[in-house]
């Protein structure tokens, strides 16, 4: 399967070289998102999965454009149900209207930053749902978007509804990929 790790690696090098002010070829600001719990393209520890405590991993980000007014975080798995024959993308977490000045989320986050709103994951509930692949090693994309203006109250939207509301508002993006396979 084709991944964008080379592009992301180059973008992260550009981000480091410019002190966090990197712009992509498409004029989109490149954001950096990472976790001290796992390396990019590395294994997500069992603690953060359905076989462990099923808690959210700690996340941090930087490179948010000065004119950003809100952030969106979406975590999903494009390899469902089987990486050898993926048929859908399974959504694990949807957060929107995170404050643009936030720098991340702690492990097992219980209290979200003021103003943050939650969307529905594919278990039809809010909050983080950890990796729980039925077969094979799956990739989990932690996608961060910077928006020129908040989305406002969308109720409890799905990922699709958040993405639709984001149209024309995205000024930066970045992603962190982790993998997991049940033992």
URBEL-V159931 format. One record per pair of residues at least 12 apart in sequence whose ideal C-beta (glycine too) atoms are under 6 Angstrom apart, sorted by sequence separation. I is the first residue (numbers start at 1). J is the second residue. If there is no record, write none. Layout:
I | J
I | J
This chain:
76 | 89
77 | 90
99 | 113
151 | 165
15 | 30
76 | 91
98 | 113
99 | 115
15 | 32
75 | 92
75 | 93
97 | 115
98 | 116
11 | 30
97 | 116
37 | 57
74 | 94
97 | 117
149 | 169
37 | 58
95 | 116
96 | 117
148 | 169
35 | 57
36 | 58
73 | 95
147 | 169
35 | 58
95 | 118
148 | 171
35 | 59
72 | 96
94 | 119
145 | 170
146 | 171
34 | 60
146 | 172
70 | 97
71 | 98
33 | 61
93 | 121
145 | 173
71 | 100
92 | 121
31 | 61
32 | 62
70 | 100
91 | 121
144 | 174
32 | 63
69 | 100
91 | 122
31 | 63
68 | 100
90 | 122
143 | 175
141 | 175
142 | 176
93 | 128
5 | 41
29 | 65
64 | 100
120 | 156
141 | 177
92 | 129
119 | 157
120 | 158
139 | 177
140 | 178
139 | 179
20 | 62
137 | 179
20 | 63
60 | 103
61 | 104
119 | 162
60 | 104
137 | 181
59 | 104
59 | 105
15 | 63
58 | 106
58 | 107
131 | 180
55 | 108
56 | 109
81 | 134
82 | 135
83 | 136
97 | 150
82 | 136
97 | 151
83 | 138
96 | 151
79 | 138
79 | 139
77 | 138
77 | 140
76 | 141
94 | 159
96 | 162
75 | 142
91 | 159
94 | 162
74 | 143
73 | 144
56 | 128
72 | 145
71 | 146
54 | 130
70 | 147
68 | 146
50 | 130
69 | 149
70 | 150
49 | 130
65 | 146
69 | 150
48 | 130
49 | 131
50 | 132
64 | 146
61 | 144
74 | 159
44 | 131
65 | 171
65 | 172
33 | 142
33 | 144
31 | 144
49 | 180
44 | 178
40 | 176
41 | 177
43 | 179
44 | 180
38 | 178
31 | 172
33 | 174
29 | 171
32 | 174
34 | 176
29 | 172
31 | 174
33 | 176
30 | 174
